[in-house]
């Protein structure tokens, strides 16, 4: 479908266990690239923060972006749905293609693009006084894409996908701000899912959550990749090892290494990657 037009250092992570069949499938299968990034550079004013990034993000996989603070991780994922350009003075060069279509082409409507490439931020940001139901439907109403009569069905489907339906099915008229931090973050995920995106970008989605809430979000990530392509920025290398099929290491605005997660954490090819994951810097 075309787009419509207009800290603390960690020990080296323990990679989640996988049987041989899974490892071979991830490493050797020919997986379609959902997003293709070619020669991408980004600036804030005169300050260049990304330098010629080239990578392919596979469909129906989880791709983790890791690296020390200030290395360009968040800027990079914001270029994938054109949120970077919302900052005054920000610009990009290069190409980002979604299913082969250049998202920076002049005839692309950024609002409609962001319906296909959703974003979940570090801090849960539901509309605090808006009901849980209306929070879920907010994106559809913004793009005027809510089918009359389908609201309740969409709310239930999105909340089930976010593992919230059992907890909130009898509380849909309560304000979103009344929920716990972990529930608020899952509500934000439900809001992103309600518009049926192709890609979900997650910028440190668990950094403000406790371990139990984090585990629930990670469980959702595993389940959601069957239908969605997911890109997650995380400082937590253990989390990257648990949830990601492929991992990219960024440093000072450059992509240093991009491999299957197991390979990157157990046999990094670049000394800088090895130094980072073993805690020598970062």
C-alpha positions as CSV (number, residue, x, y, z in Angstrom):
1,X,0.0,0.0,0.0
2,X,1.4,3.4,-1.0
3,X,1.4,6.3,1.3
4,X,-1.4,8.7,0.6
5,X,-0.1,12.0,-0.6
6,X,-1.1,15.5,0.2
7,X,23.9,5.9,33.4
8,X,25.1,2.9,34.5
9,X,27.3,0.4,32.7
10,X,26.0,-3.0,32.2
11,X,27.6,-6.5,32.1
12,X,27.6,-8.0,28.6
13,X,24.1,-9.1,27.8
14,X,23.0,-12.7,27.8
15,X,21.3,-13.3,24.5
16,X,17.9,-15.0,24.7
17,X,18.1,-18.7,24.1
18,X,17.1,-19.9,20.6
19,X,17.1,-23.3,19.1
20,X,19.2,-24.1,16.0
21,X,16.3,-23.9,13.7
22,X,15.4,-20.4,14.9
23,X,19.0,-19.1,14.6
24,X,19.4,-20.5,11.1
25,X,16.1,-19.1,10.0
26,X,17.0,-15.6,11.2
27,X,20.5,-15.6,9.8
28,X,19.9,-17.3,6.4
29,X,16.3,-16.6,5.4
30,X,15.7,-14.1,2.7
31,X,13.6,-11.5,4.6
32,X,12.0,-8.6,2.8
33,X,13.4,-5.2,3.8
34,X,10.5,-3.0,5.1
35,X,12.6,0.1,5.4
36,X,15.7,0.9,3.3
37,X,18.0,3.7,4.5
38,X,20.6,5.0,2.0
39,X,23.2,7.7,2.8
40,X,21.1,9.3,5.5
41,X,22.6,12.3,7.2
42,X,20.8,14.6,9.6
43,X,21.5,18.1,11.1
44,X,20.2,20.3,13.8
45,X,21.0,23.7,12.4
46,X,24.7,23.5,11.5
47,X,25.3,20.6,13.9
48,X,25.6,17.3,11.9
49,X,24.4,14.4,14.1
50,X,24.0,11.5,11.6
51,X,26.6,10.6,9.0
52,X,25.7,8.6,5.9
53,X,23.6,5.8,7.6
54,X,23.0,2.8,5.3
55,X,20.9,-0.1,6.5
56,X,17.9,-2.3,5.7
57,X,15.3,-3.0,8.4
58,X,13.6,-6.3,7.8
59,X,9.9,-6.8,7.8
60,X,8.2,-8.6,10.8
61,X,11.4,-8.5,12.8
62,X,12.5,-6.5,15.8
63,X,15.6,-4.2,15.2
64,X,17.3,-2.7,18.2
65,X,19.4,0.5,18.1
66,X,22.0,0.7,20.8
67,X,24.8,3.0,21.7
68,X,25.9,5.6,24.3
69,X,23.9,8.8,25.0
70,X,24.2,11.4,22.3
71,X,25.2,8.9,19.5
72,X,22.1,9.7,17.3
73,X,19.8,6.8,18.2
74,X,16.7,8.8,18.8
75,X,17.4,11.2,15.9
76,X,17.7,8.2,13.6
77,X,14.4,6.7,14.4
78,X,12.7,10.1,14.2
79,X,14.0,10.3,10.6
80,X,12.0,7.1,9.8
81,X,8.7,8.9,10.1
82,X,9.8,12.5,9.5
83,X,9.4,13.6,13.1
84,X,13.0,15.0,12.9
85,X,11.9,17.7,10.5
86,X,9.4,19.0,13.1
87,X,12.3,20.6,15.0
88,X,13.1,24.2,13.8
89,X,16.3,24.1,11.7
90,X,16.5,20.3,11.4
91,X,17.1,18.7,8.0
92,X,18.1,15.5,6.4
93,X,19.8,14.3,3.3
94,X,19.7,10.8,1.8
95,X,16.8,8.4,1.4
96,X,14.4,6.4,3.5
97,X,12.2,4.1,1.6
98,X,9.1,2.4,3.0
99,X,8.2,-0.6,0.8
100,X,10.3,1.0,-1.9
101,X,8.7,4.4,-1.7
102,X,10.8,7.5,-0.7
103,X,9.1,8.9,2.4
104,X,10.8,12.3,1.8
105,X,9.3,12.7,-1.7
106,X,7.5,16.1,-2.1
107,X,4.1,14.5,-2.6
108,X,4.2,12.5,0.7
109,X,1.9,13.8,3.5
110,X,3.9,13.4,6.7
111,X,0.7,13.1,8.8
112,X,-0.4,10.1,6.8
113,X,3.1,8.7,6.8
114,X,3.0,8.7,10.6
115,X,-0.1,6.7,10.5
116,X,1.9,3.9,8.8
117,X,5.0,4.5,10.9
118,X,3.8,4.9,14.5
119,X,5.9,6.1,17.4
120,X,6.0,5.2,21.1
121,X,8.0,7.6,23.3
122,X,10.2,7.1,26.4
123,X,7.7,8.7,28.7
124,X,4.1,7.5,28.5
125,X,2.1,10.2,27.0
126,X,-1.6,9.4,27.0
127,X,-4.0,12.3,27.0
128,X,-4.6,12.4,30.8
129,X,-8.1,13.8,30.9
130,X,-9.4,11.9,27.9
131,X,-11.1,8.6,28.5
132,X,-9.2,5.3,27.8
133,X,-11.6,4.7,24.9
134,X,-10.9,8.1,23.4
135,X,-7.2,7.7,23.9
136,X,-7.2,4.6,21.8
137,X,-9.2,6.3,19.0
138,X,-7.4,9.6,19.0
139,X,-5.1,8.8,16.1
140,X,-7.9,7.7,13.9
141,X,-9.9,10.8,14.7
142,X,-6.9,13.0,14.0
143,X,-6.6,11.5,10.5
144,X,-10.3,11.3,10.0
145,X,-10.1,7.6,9.4
146,X,-12.5,6.3,12.0
147,X,-15.2,4.2,10.4
148,X,-18.6,5.0,11.9
149,X,-19.8,2.1,14.0
150,X,-16.4,0.4,14.3
151,X,-15.1,2.3,17.3
152,X,-15.8,-0.3,20.0
153,X,-14.4,-3.1,17.9
154,X,-11.2,-1.1,17.2
155,X,-10.8,-0.3,20.9
156,X,-11.1,-3.9,22.0
157,X,-8.8,-5.2,19.3
158,X,-6.1,-2.6,20.1
159,X,-6.3,-3.1,23.9
160,X,-6.1,-6.9,23.4
161,X,-3.0,-6.5,21.3
162,X,-1.5,-4.3,24.0
163,X,-2.5,-6.9,26.7
164,X,-4.8,-4.4,28.4
165,X,-8.3,-5.6,27.6
166,X,-8.7,-7.9,30.6
167,X,-7.5,-5.1,32.9
168,X,-9.5,-2.2,31.4
169,X,-12.6,-3.6,29.6
170,X,-14.9,-2.3,32.4
171,X,-13.0,1.0,32.8
172,X,-13.1,2.5,29.3
173,X,-14.7,5.7,30.4
174,X,-12.0,6.4,33.0
175,X,-9.3,9.0,32.1
176,X,-6.1,7.7,30.7
177,X,-4.2,9.6,33.4
178,X,-5.7,7.4,36.1
179,X,-3.6,4.4,35.0
180,X,-0.3,3.1,36.3
181,X,2.9,4.0,34.4
182,X,3.1,0.6,32.8
183,X,-0.6,0.6,31.9
184,X,-0.2,4.1,30.4
185,X,2.6,2.9,28.2
186,X,0.6,0.0,27.0
187,X,-2.3,2.4,26.3
188,X,0.0,4.4,24.2
189,X,1.0,1.3,22.3
190,X,-2.7,0.5,21.8
191,X,-3.2,4.0,20.5
192,X,-0.4,3.4,18.0
193,X,-1.9,0.0,17.0
194,X,-5.4,1.3,16.5
195,X,-4.4,3.1,13.3
196,X,-3.0,-0.3,11.9
197,X,0.5,0.9,11.1
198,X,3.1,-1.1,9.2
199,X,6.0,-0.1,11.5
200,X,6.2,0.8,15.2
201,X,9.1,2.9,16.4
202,X,9.8,2.7,20.1
203,X,12.2,5.2,21.8
204,X,13.3,3.8,25.1
205,X,9.7,2.6,25.9
206,X,10.6,0.9,29.2
207,X,13.2,3.2,30.7
208,X,10.6,4.7,33.1
209,X,9.0,1.4,34.0
210,X,9.5,-1.1,36.8
211,X,10.7,-4.7,35.9
212,X,7.2,-6.2,35.9
213,X,5.9,-3.5,33.5
214,X,9.0,-3.8,31.4
215,X,8.5,-7.6,31.1
216,X,4.9,-7.0,29.9
217,X,6.0,-4.6,27.3
218,X,8.8,-7.0,26.1
219,X,6.2,-9.8,25.9
220,X,4.1,-7.5,23.7
221,X,7.0,-6.8,21.4
222,X,7.6,-10.5,20.8
223,X,3.9,-11.0,20.0
224,X,3.5,-7.9,17.8
225,X,6.3,-8.6,15.4
226,X,4.2,-11.3,13.8
227,X,2.2,-8.5,12.3
228,X,4.4,-5.4,12.6
229,X,7.9,-4.3,11.9
230,X,9.4,-2.9,15.1
231,X,12.4,-0.7,15.7
232,X,13.4,-0.1,19.3
233,X,16.0,2.3,20.8
234,X,17.3,1.1,24.1
235,X,20.2,1.8,26.4
236,X,19.6,-1.6,28.0
237,X,21.7,-4.1,26.2
238,X,20.0,-6.9,28.1
239,X,16.7,-5.8,26.7
240,X,18.1,-5.6,23.1
241,X,19.4,-9.2,23.6
242,X,16.0,-10.4,24.8
243,X,13.8,-8.8,22.2
244,X,15.7,-8.0,19.0
245,X,16.4,-10.2,15.9
246,X,19.0,-7.7,14.6
247,X,20.9,-5.0,16.5
248,X,22.7,-1.9,15.2
249,X,25.4,-0.1,17.2
250,X,25.7,3.6,16.7
251,X,28.6,5.8,17.9
252,X,29.0,9.5,17.4
253,X,26.4,9.6,14.7
254,X,27.8,6.7,12.7
255,X,26.5,3.1,12.2
256,X,29.4,1.0,13.4
257,X,28.0,-2.5,13.2
258,X,24.7,-4.0,12.3
259,X,24.3,-7.8,12.7
260,X,22.0,-10.5,13.9
261,X,21.7,-9.9,17.6
262,X,23.4,-13.1,18.7
263,X,26.4,-12.4,16.4
264,X,26.8,-8.8,17.5
265,X,26.8,-9.7,21.2
266,X,28.9,-12.8,21.1
267,X,31.3,-12.1,18.2
268,X,31.4,-8.4,17.4
269,X,33.4,-7.6,14.3
270,X,34.4,-4.0,15.3
271,X,36.6,-3.3,18.4
272,X,34.4,-0.3,19.3
273,X,31.4,-2.6,19.4
274,X,33.2,-5.0,21.7
275,X,34.4,-2.2,24.0
276,X,30.9,-0.8,24.3
277,X,29.1,-4.1,25.1
278,X,31.8,-5.1,27.6
279,X,31.4,-1.8,29.4
280,X,34.7,-0.1,28.6
281,X,32.8,3.0,27.7
282,X,29.2,4.2,27.5
